Amino acid sequence: MAFRYIGVDEARQRSGLRMVVVGDVPSPWGEAAKGILHIKGIEWAAVRLVYDSEALREWAGQRSGPVAIYDDERPRAGWAEILLLAERLAPEPQLVPADPADRALLFGLSHELCGEAGLGWSRRLQLIHAGLQQTGGFPEAVAKYLGRKYGYTDRTGAASTARVVALLGMLARRLKAQHERGSRYYLGSSLTAADVYGAAFMALFRPLPPEQCPMSASTRAAFESCDAVTAAALDPVLLEHRDMMYAQHLELPLSL
């Protein structure tokens, strides 16, 4: 969905769903939230994340990722809260399984993609660490800023590659096992939120091409930066799943 950003004052006066998102960068947390709303056909208004906006902090609580606000309800921040809000606003198509065991698996798998110490979190630390070591990743100035913002330490940075590789391997094995069962999805035989997250977080390794995902050359170079061990762990099945999702379920080109 192509959209225009509205200001905080206009957002406050509106009813319905408004969501604060990062502009100009395919942040996987934001792109996944947009994808869920697209699949469910939920209309929403976009508010650009501005880190030093006092008005935005007062209204939305201003987190680093997307924040969704529906009518006069409390802000929903974080992938799980936004997903559950979307499920309530538009129960169909269902992206969270009704079966409790499948639901638990969905939230566990999604956490390993979106949550603290998950794939996105660990990849971000990896790119910060590489930038500070001048071995790729984010430019040094950006790496220093993000490192302070997200609690980077030498220890967490050094451990990030092993965590990224382990998670990429787990996801690839799961998809291959699903293929053997006749499914192209991460869970069961149909689309769930885990598939949206899995597709969106590939942007931190192999962004979509420029005609589908316009972004600055420096950001693209940072996201594509990979050491040999990480590159080897990025199994083609993960990118094939991403391409299937954008071809069949998600919207192109991305609106940032």
C-alpha positions in Angstrom: 0.0 0.0 0.0 1.5 3.3 -1.1 0.9 5.8 1.7 1.7 9.3 2.8 3.0 10.1 6.3 0.8 12.2 8.5 1.8 14.3 11.5 1.3 13.4 15.1 -1.5 16.1 15.5 -3.4 14.7 12.6 -2.9 11.1 13.8 -4.3 12.0 17.3 -7.4 13.5 15.7 -8.1 10.4 13.6 -9.9 7.3 14.6 -9.1 3.8 13.4 -5.6 2.4 13.2 -2.5 4.5 13.1 1.0 3.0 13.1 4.4 4.7 13.8 7.0 3.2 11.4 10.6 3.9 10.4 10.8 5.7 7.0 13.2 5.1 4.1 14.6 1.8 5.6 13.1 -1.7 5.2 13.1 -2.3 8.9 11.9 -5.9 9.1 9.8 -5.3 12.2 7.9 -2.5 10.4 7.7 -4.3 7.1 6.3 -7.4 8.8 3.7 -5.3 10.6 2.7 -3.7 7.3 2.6 -7.1 5.7 0.2 -8.4 8.3 -2.1 -5.4 7.8 -2.0 -5.9 4.0 -2.9 -9.6 4.2 -5.8 -8.8 6.5 -6.9 -5.8 4.4 -6.8 -3.4 7.4 -6.6 0.2 6.6 -4.1 2.3 8.6 -2.4 5.7 8.6 1.3 6.0 8.8 3.2 8.2 11.2 7.0 8.6 10.6 9.2 7.6 13.6 11.1 10.7 14.8 13.4 9.9 17.7 13.5 13.4 19.2 9.8 14.2 18.9 8.4 15.0 22.3 4.8 15.0 20.9 5.4 11.5 19.5 6.8 10.1 22.7 3.8 11.5 24.6 1.2 10.0 22.2 2.8 6.7 21.2 5.5 6.0 23.7 8.0 6.1 20.9 9.7 2.8 20.7 12.4 1.9 18.3 10.1 -0.4 16.3 6.6 0.0 15.0 3.8 1.2 17.4 0.2 0.7 16.5 -2.7 2.7 18.1 -6.3 1.8 17.4 -8.9 4.5 18.3 -8.3 5.5 21.9 -6.8 2.2 23.1 -3.4 2.0 24.6 -0.4 1.8 22.1 0.6 -1.6 21.0 4.4 -1.9 20.7 6.3 -5.0 19.7 5.6 -7.7 17.1 3.3 -9.9 19.3 1.1 -7.0 20.5 0.6 -5.7 16.9 -0.1 -9.2 15.6 -2.8 -9.9 18.3 -4.4 -6.5 17.6 -4.5 -7.3 13.9 -6.1 -10.7 14.6 -8.8 -9.0 16.7 -9.5 -6.3 14.1 -9.7 -8.7 11.2 -10.0 -12.4 12.3 -9.8 -13.6 8.7 -7.5 -14.6 7.2 -6.2 -16.1 10.4 -2.5 -15.8 10.9 -2.4 -17.3 14.4 -3.5 -20.9 14.6 -6.5 -21.8 16.9 -5.0 -25.0 18.1 -3.1 -24.3 21.4 0.0 -26.4 20.5 0.2 -24.9 17.0 -0.3 -21.4 18.6 2.6 -22.0 21.0 4.8 -23.1 18.1 3.8 -20.0 16.1 4.8 -17.7 18.9 8.0 -19.5 19.7 9.1 -19.5 16.1 8.1 -15.9 15.7 10.1 -14.9 18.8 13.2 -16.6 17.4 12.7 -14.3 14.4 11.5 -11.0 16.0 12.2 -11.1 19.7 15.2 -10.3 21.9 18.1 -12.5 21.0 16.2 -13.6 17.9 17.4 -13.4 14.3 16.8 -9.7 13.7 18.2 -8.7 17.1 21.3 -10.8 16.7 21.9 -9.8 13.1 21.7 -6.1 14.2 24.3 -6.8 16.8 26.4 -8.6 14.2 26.3 -5.6 11.8 27.1 -3.2 14.7 30.1 -5.4 15.7 31.4 -5.6 12.1 31.1 -1.8 11.7 33.0 -1.2 14.9 35.7 -3.7 13.8 35.7 -2.1 10.4 35.0 -5.5 8.7 31.7 -4.4 7.0 28.3 -4.0 8.6 27.1 -0.5 9.5 29.3 2.5 8.9 31.3 3.2 12.1 29.3 6.3 13.1 26.0 4.5 12.6 27.4 1.4 14.5 28.4 3.5 17.5 25.0 5.2 17.6 23.1 1.9 17.3 25.4 0.2 19.7 24.5 2.7 22.4 20.9 2.5 21.6 20.6 -1.3 21.7 23.0 -2.2 24.5 25.9 -3.5 22.4 28.9 -4.9 24.2 32.0 -6.6 22.9 30.7 -9.8 24.4 27.3 -9.7 22.7 28.9 -8.5 19.4 31.4 -11.4 19.4 28.6 -13.9 20.2 26.2 -12.6 17.5 27.5 -14.6 14.5 27.1 -17.9 16.2 23.6 -17.0 17.2 22.7 -15.8 13.6 24.2 -18.9 12.1 22.3 -21.2 14.5 19.0 -19.5 13.8 19.4 -19.5 10.0 20.2 -23.2 10.2 17.1 -23.9 12.3 14.9 -22.0 9.9 16.3 -23.7 6.8 15.9 -27.1 8.4 12.3 -26.3 9.3 11.4 -25.2 5.8 13.0 -28.3 4.2 11.1 -30.5 6.6 7.9 -28.7 5.7 8.7 -29.2 2.0 8.9 -32.9 2.6 5.4 -32.7 4.1 4.2 -30.9 1.0 4.0 -27.4 2.5 5.8 -24.3 1.5 5.0 -22.6 4.9 6.8 -22.6 8.2 3.9 -24.1 10.2 1.2 -26.5 9.0 -0.1 -26.3 5.5 -1.2 -22.7 5.3 0.0 -19.1 5.8 0.8 -17.9 9.3 2.4 -14.8 10.8 5.7 -16.7 11.0 5.9 -16.7 7.2 5.5 -12.9 7.1 8.3 -12.5 9.7 10.5 -15.0 7.9 10.2 -13.1 4.6 10.6 -9.7 6.2 13.8 -10.5 8.1 15.6 -11.7 5.0 16.0 -8.0 4.3 18.8 -7.9 6.8 20.8 -10.3 4.7 19.6 -9.9 1.1 17.3 -6.9 0.5 14.9 -7.1 -2.4 16.2 -5.5 -5.6 16.1 -1.7 -5.9 13.1 -1.6 -8.2 11.1 -3.4 -5.4 12.8 -1.9 -2.4 14.3 1.6 -2.9 16.9 2.4 -0.2 20.2 4.2 0.2 23.3 2.6 -1.2 25.0 2.7 2.2 22.1 1.0 3.9 21.9 -1.7 1.2 25.6 -2.3 1.5 25.4 -2.7 5.3 22.5 -5.1 5.1 24.2 -7.2 2.4 27.5 -7.4 4.4 28.2 -11.0 5.3 31.1 -12.9 6.6 31.8 -16.3 5.1 30.2 -18.3 7.9 27.0 -16.3 7.8 26.9 -16.4 4.0 27.2 -20.2 4.1 24.4 -20.4 6.6 22.0 -18.4 4.4 20.5 -21.4 2.7 18.7 -20.7 -0.7 15.5 -22.2 0.7 15.2 -19.1 3.0 15.3 -16.7 0.0 13.0 -18.9 -2.0 10.5 -18.7 0.8 10.9 -14.9 0.9 10.3 -14.7 -2.9 7.2 -16.9 -2.7 5.8 -14.8 0.1 6.2 -11.5 -1.9 4.9 -13.2 -5.1 1.8 -14.6 -3.4 0.9 -12.8 -0.2 2.8 -9.5 0.3 2.9 -6.2 -1.6 5.5 -4.9 -4.0 7.2 -2.6 -4.4 7.7 -1.8 -0.7 6.5 1.6 0.5 9.0 3.0 2.9 
